């Protein structure tokens, strides 16, 4: 499919100020998408107040607005610049939330701005906990015993039915903010109050706790013609119950059998096709350590921390490819930037291991608990790549 000639002016939403759960990885993805758009001769408009990022360099974008990524400022820019399209998947949770709200308020429709790549419906299906639960059931992907709640009473009735301990998750949130594990009624009341306050739609998910299960992630890419590949899979050293941003992560997975790997790969492709995601996304699973039972924890319909790790670990330019797919290209039409021979539809093969270890800054946050859990506290990470040969003992 050739590039749509009607795409001439594209607005890219950045992630805003650096914060815990969202930082340098979105500078990387945002820079890649700007390069991909400029290659096509598209006039790019970027909104991002973070002057410390590469993407706000005037050489990367035709017009840069160092303004907060909020509904009001984005609408003002749309009225002034009159873009014909907008990209939401390259600015983390901030960009997704703003994009969804722009659509709900009718601002995008009013100004004739279309969303490139993953549609708003797919974003809502991944961020709204009830819609996500329904979507996973519809494509035969397992989920926890769970239900959504909009107030404390509803949440308490669900908790009593499921039984403690329980996991409480927040809709439309970043870095697990507001989420937590409740082992008794006292912890339950404290976490629910916090969780409801953190959700932009006052919605939480109360689900059975699968702490101790393996946490596995897949990076999946899909184009508009339903071609789908898994670029990389990763295994969290820490089990479920620990936020992936707090955990040591290894790519590729080290303890899965071949059957388990392909079981989760097939489920990933099935889920992403059902959701209708175009571009790149991350899906996280909980896998029982001694059986083949697995459940989908969440889908990030955007570039994420894991996406940056997968891209650097494999050499596959996820953000660049995702931007091209958002413009209407297919995986078969794009050349692999590493080999310049194969197409982007080939899955990378790793004969080495990439390891990510998070970093915390407890000097700045002295009153914060040093226990890791479902909320992210790390402020950075380091990655190493290498291989080792095992010699048989004589």
C-alpha positions as MATLAB code, in Angstrom:
seq = 'XXXXXXXXXXXXXXXXXXXXXXXXXXXXXXXXXXXXXXXXXXXXXXXXXXXXXXXXXXXXXXXXXXXXXXXXXXXXXXXXXXXXXXXXXXXXXXXXXXXXXXXXXXXXXXXXXXXXXXXXXXXXXXXXXXXXXXXXXXXXXXXXXXXXXXXXXXXXXXXXXXXXXXXXXXXXXXXXXXXXXXXXXXXXXXXXXXXXXXXXXXXXXXXXXXXXXXXXXXXXXXXXXXXXXXXXXXXXXXXXXXXXXXXXXXXXXXXXXXXXXXXXXXXXXXXXXXXXXXXXXXXXXXXXXXXXXXXXXXXXXXXXXXXXXXXXXXXXXXXXXXXXXXXXXXXXXXXXXXXXXXXXXXXXXXXXXXXXXXXXXXXXXXXXXXXXXXXXXXXXXXXXXXXXXXXXXX';
ca = [
       0.000    0.000    0.000;
       1.504    3.375   -0.955;
       1.679    6.235    1.499;
      -1.595    8.169    1.731;
      -0.894   11.462   -0.095;
      -3.489   13.264    2.045;
      -1.206   12.994    5.095;
       0.703   16.275    4.920;
       0.783   17.756    8.442;
       1.135   15.453   11.449;
       0.935   16.373   15.126;
       3.044   14.209   17.443;
       2.276   14.174   21.174;
       5.318   13.792   23.403;
       5.341   12.383   26.928;
       5.893   15.679   28.724;
       8.135   16.135   31.719;
      10.287   13.240   32.902;
       8.592   11.371   35.725;
       8.799    8.000   37.390;
       7.397    5.435   34.967;
       7.912    7.541   31.856;
      11.167    9.133   30.786;
      14.027    8.563   28.344;
      12.448    5.670   26.438;
       9.816    8.028   25.021;
      12.464   10.472   23.881;
      13.932    7.589   21.893;
      10.607    6.543   20.353;
       9.528   10.129   19.686;
      12.778   10.890   17.879;
      12.402    7.795   15.719;
       8.854    8.674   14.652;
       9.875   12.216   13.707;
      12.656   10.841   11.510;
      10.272    8.395    9.861;
       7.717   11.129    9.111;
      10.298   13.537    7.701;
      11.543   10.819    5.347;
       8.072   10.872    3.799;
       8.083   14.650    3.407;
       5.421   15.139    6.086;
       5.419   18.443    7.992;
       5.797   17.525   11.676;
       4.485   19.415   14.692;
       5.663   18.311   18.142;
       4.296   19.283   21.538;
       6.562   18.405   24.447;
       7.715   20.709   27.277;
      10.849   18.689   28.058;
      13.810   20.692   26.723;
      16.229   17.964   27.843;
      15.069   15.535   25.148;
      16.539   14.994   21.691;
      13.162   15.125   19.983;
      12.653   18.810   20.816;
      15.740   19.695   18.750;
      14.524   21.926   15.878;
      16.425   19.741   13.412;
      14.123   16.805   14.122;
      10.759   18.541   13.896;
       9.472   21.341   11.681;
       7.620   23.023   14.559;
       8.200   22.456   18.272;
       5.905   23.647   21.075;
       7.457   23.489   24.544;
       4.044   23.342   26.186;
       2.372   20.893   28.590;
       0.732   17.902   26.907;
      -2.823   18.688   28.052;
      -6.205   18.898   26.345;
      -6.275   22.688   26.385;
      -2.813   23.265   24.929;
      -3.157   20.516   22.321;
      -6.473   21.941   21.129;
      -4.921   25.411   20.818;
      -2.119   23.975   18.698;
      -4.569   22.074   16.510;
      -6.515   25.284   15.872;
      -3.318   27.169   15.022;
      -1.372   24.572   12.999;
      -4.363   22.751   11.445;
      -2.771   19.275   11.249;
      -4.611   16.628    9.245;
      -3.434   13.771   11.474;
      -2.161   12.966   14.955;
       0.046   10.208   16.430;
      -0.620    9.078   20.004;
       1.476    5.934   20.475;
       4.876    7.572   20.935;
       4.350    9.699   24.040;
       3.647    7.094   26.694;
       0.550    7.042   28.871;
       0.298   10.839   28.821;
      -0.222   10.964   25.048;
      -2.719    8.088   25.086;
      -4.850    9.687   27.796;
      -4.877   13.066   26.051;
      -5.684   11.469   22.699;
      -8.623    9.512   24.093;
     -10.019   12.630   25.765;
      -9.607   14.670   22.547;
     -11.709   12.075   20.753;
     -14.347   11.890   23.516;
     -14.823   15.647   23.511;
     -15.196   15.685   19.737;
     -12.157   17.938   19.266;
     -10.494   15.679   16.681;
     -13.696   15.340   14.679;
     -14.391   19.080   14.878;
     -11.025   19.938   13.326;
     -10.887   17.006   10.898;
      -7.872   15.367   12.553;
      -7.524   11.600   12.141;
      -5.606    9.266   14.394;
      -2.790    7.429   12.609;
      -1.911    3.900   13.685;
      -3.781    2.256   16.545;
      -7.367    3.598   16.587;
      -9.013    5.172   19.630;
     -11.295    2.141   20.079;
      -8.286   -0.171   20.489;
      -6.693    2.215   22.994;
      -9.900    2.286   25.042;
     -10.139   -1.515   24.922;
      -6.655   -1.825   26.433;
      -6.919    0.955   29.018;
     -10.476    0.436   30.273;
     -10.254   -2.598   32.552;
     -13.748   -3.909   31.796;
     -13.368   -3.520   28.020;
      -9.984   -5.246   28.215;
     -11.482   -8.156   30.146;
     -14.225   -8.573   27.542;
     -11.744   -8.348   24.665;
      -9.483  -11.058   26.096;
     -12.432  -13.387   26.674;
     -13.590  -12.807   23.110;
     -10.256  -13.947   21.641;
      -9.840  -16.907   24.008;
      -6.995  -15.475   26.077;
      -7.147  -16.263   29.786;
      -7.676  -13.586   32.426;
      -7.872  -13.480   36.219;
     -11.138  -13.825   38.071;
     -11.948  -10.146   38.288;
     -14.540   -7.392   38.056;
     -14.510   -3.617   37.770;
     -15.682   -1.243   40.487;
     -16.449    2.466   40.571;
     -16.719    2.897   44.327;
     -15.574    1.282   47.586;
     -18.778   -0.676   48.178;
     -18.666   -2.330   44.772;
     -15.001   -3.152   45.264;
     -15.662   -4.701   48.689;
     -18.371   -7.012   47.315;
     -15.990   -8.229   44.610;
     -13.177   -8.721   47.135;
     -15.383  -10.828   49.387;
     -16.348  -13.043   46.446;
     -12.769  -13.562   45.227;
     -11.114  -13.724   48.641;
      -7.852  -12.257   49.940;
      -5.185  -11.566   48.872;
      -6.398   -9.515   45.918;
      -4.801   -7.215   43.367;
      -6.305   -3.767   42.776;
      -5.443   -2.148   39.429;
      -6.213    1.342   38.164;
      -7.533    2.228   34.700;
      -5.647    4.791   32.558;
      -2.642    5.009   34.846;
       1.141    5.115   34.553;
       3.718    2.899   36.228;
       1.117    1.049   38.289;
       0.282    4.277   40.109;
      -2.395    3.702   42.733;
      -2.343   -0.089   42.353;
      -1.574   -2.492   45.175;
      -2.054   -5.886   46.811;
      -4.468   -6.123   49.739;
      -4.062   -8.994   52.198;
      -6.829   -7.941   54.574;
      -9.664   -5.446   54.992;
      -7.440   -2.699   56.424;
      -5.073   -2.759   53.453;
      -8.049   -3.038   51.128;
      -9.641    0.222   52.336;
      -6.365    2.124   52.080;
      -5.549    0.910   48.552;
      -9.075    1.371   47.152;
      -9.263    5.000   48.299;
      -5.913    5.702   46.662;
      -6.743    3.765   43.495;
     -10.085    5.470   42.873;
      -8.443    8.863   43.336;
      -5.716    8.024   40.780;
      -8.021    6.786   37.979;
      -9.061    9.400   35.428;
     -12.420    7.613   35.013;
     -12.766    6.516   38.692;
     -12.532    2.878   37.662;
     -10.532    0.090   39.297;
     -10.191   -3.621   38.663;
     -10.378   -6.019   41.604;
      -8.822   -9.350   40.656;
      -7.395  -12.543   42.107;
      -3.753  -12.256   43.091;
      -1.299  -14.349   41.080;
       1.820  -13.408   43.020;
       4.642  -15.880   42.461;
       3.675  -16.712   38.869;
       6.191  -16.042   36.092;
       5.795  -12.680   34.350;
       6.417  -12.858   30.605;
       6.221  -10.075   28.012;
       5.938  -10.080   24.222;
       6.577   -7.183   21.850;
       4.146   -7.512   18.951;
       3.951   -5.622   15.648;
       0.935   -5.613   13.314;
       0.183   -3.768   10.076;
      -3.075   -2.696    8.419;
      -3.260   -5.937    6.404;
      -3.112   -8.111    9.535;
       0.504   -9.236    9.085;
       1.703   -9.793   12.659;
       5.055  -10.725   14.204;
       6.527  -10.972   17.684;
       9.819   -9.088   17.725;
      11.002  -10.237   21.123;
       9.868  -11.943   24.290;
      11.183  -11.124   27.758;
      11.084  -12.772   31.147;
      10.955  -10.885   34.433;
      13.429  -12.214   36.984;
      10.984  -11.184   39.719;
       7.591  -12.928   39.748;
       4.159  -11.378   39.313;
       3.365   -8.915   42.064;
       6.463   -6.849   41.234;
       6.049   -4.082   38.651;
       8.051   -4.836   35.504;
       9.752   -1.435   35.862;
      11.042   -2.582   39.268;
      12.229   -5.952   38.016;
      15.316   -7.370   36.380;
      14.263   -8.358   32.852;
      15.955  -10.861   30.537;
      15.527  -11.136   26.761;
      14.863  -13.668   25.412;
      13.088  -15.732   28.095;
      15.283  -18.317   29.809;
      12.965  -20.769   31.563;
      10.125  -21.286   29.052;
       9.794  -24.558   27.189;
       9.351  -24.408   23.416;
       5.680  -25.296   23.886;
       5.145  -22.516   26.435;
       6.914  -19.968   24.228;
       4.723  -20.718   21.205;
       1.588  -20.966   23.325;
       2.095  -17.387   24.551;
       3.267  -16.178   21.125;
       0.071  -17.475   19.497;
      -2.048  -15.879   22.229;
      -0.244  -12.549   21.695;
      -0.916  -12.515   17.975;
      -4.541  -13.535   18.543;
      -5.086  -10.758   21.103;
      -3.455   -7.969   19.098;
      -5.357   -8.895   15.934;
      -8.624   -8.923   17.856;
      -7.896   -5.526   19.408;
      -7.062   -4.039   15.996;
      -3.739   -2.491   17.020;
      -1.666   -1.062   14.148;
       1.994   -0.555   14.891;
       3.712   -1.819   18.021;
       2.425   -2.944   21.406;
       3.466   -4.843   24.511;
       1.454   -7.646   26.121;
       2.224   -9.027   29.592;
       1.321  -12.469   30.901;
       1.307  -14.321   34.183;
       2.322  -17.964   33.655;
       1.828  -20.570   36.362;
       5.279  -21.966   37.263;
       4.257  -25.642   37.265;
       1.394  -25.788   34.772;
       0.466  -24.309   31.398;
      -2.174  -21.995   32.805;
      -1.608  -18.376   31.818;
      -3.492  -15.099   32.003;
      -3.111  -11.754   30.230;
      -2.244   -8.985   32.686;
      -2.383   -6.000   30.353;
      -1.680   -4.674   26.868;
       0.178   -1.395   26.294;
      -1.046   -0.078   22.935;
       2.022    2.147   22.623;
       5.787    2.207   22.819;
       6.855    1.451   26.400;
       9.925    0.839   28.563;
       9.838   -2.778   27.420;
       9.646   -1.644   23.784;
      12.839    0.382   24.157;
      14.560   -2.617   25.768;
      13.330   -4.997   23.037;
      14.397   -2.611   20.288;
      17.904   -2.150   21.652;
      18.286   -5.831   22.534;
      17.320   -7.068   19.058;
      18.360   -4.145   16.849;
      14.821   -4.051   15.435;
      13.771   -0.358   15.109;
      10.346   -0.718   16.706;
       9.443    2.976   16.866;
      10.582    3.646   13.311;
       8.654    0.658   11.931;
       5.565    1.508   14.002;
       5.571    5.028   12.538;
       5.775    3.701    8.991;
       2.948    1.246    9.667;
       0.834    4.099   11.041;
       1.249    5.827    7.664;
      -0.190    2.809    5.839;
       2.865    0.758    4.907;
       2.892   -3.005    5.478;
       5.632   -5.053    7.100;
       6.453   -6.633    3.741;
       7.072   -3.212    2.166;
       9.601   -2.097    4.780;
      13.254   -3.101    4.655;
      14.994   -4.288    7.792;
      17.287   -1.380    8.762;
      19.903   -3.770   10.143;
      20.269   -6.187    7.224;
      18.917   -3.963    4.403;
      17.990   -7.242    2.714;
      15.149   -8.899    4.608;
      11.836   -7.183    5.233;
      10.515   -5.915    8.560;
       8.248   -8.986    8.586;
      11.135  -11.230    9.704;
      11.338  -11.925   13.431;
      14.808  -11.315   14.940;
      16.731  -14.356   16.204;
      18.852  -13.773   19.309;
      21.943  -15.884   19.991;
      22.809  -13.770   23.012;
      21.150  -12.431   26.150;
      20.165   -8.852   27.022;
      19.697   -8.000   30.683;
      18.000   -4.920   32.134;
      18.510   -3.913   35.759;
      16.545   -0.988   37.270;
      18.045    1.856   39.269;
      16.552    3.638   42.270;
      17.441    7.000   43.786;
      16.668    6.653   47.460;
      18.732    9.759   48.328;
      16.067   11.936   46.707;
      13.101    9.906   47.983;
      14.173    9.142   51.539;
      10.688    8.583   52.963;
       9.626    6.109   50.275;
       9.429    2.442   51.223;
      12.355    0.442   49.865;
      10.177   -2.598   49.250;
       9.454   -3.295   45.598;
       5.875   -4.070   44.579;
       3.162   -3.315   41.991;
       3.963    0.423   41.890;
       7.043    1.569   40.002;
       9.677    3.538   41.936;
      12.785    3.092   39.794;
      14.111    6.198   38.031;
      16.260    4.545   35.376;
      17.841    1.334   34.190;
      21.005   -0.137   32.709;
      21.248   -2.795   30.006;
      23.993   -5.249   29.158;
      24.306   -7.611   26.200;
      26.526  -10.676   26.075;
      26.852  -14.410   25.626;
      28.577  -17.153   27.590;
      29.523  -20.681   26.638;
      29.080  -23.534   29.109;
      31.921  -26.050   29.101;
      31.256  -29.585   30.153;
      33.174  -30.570   33.278;
      35.639  -33.390   32.794;
];
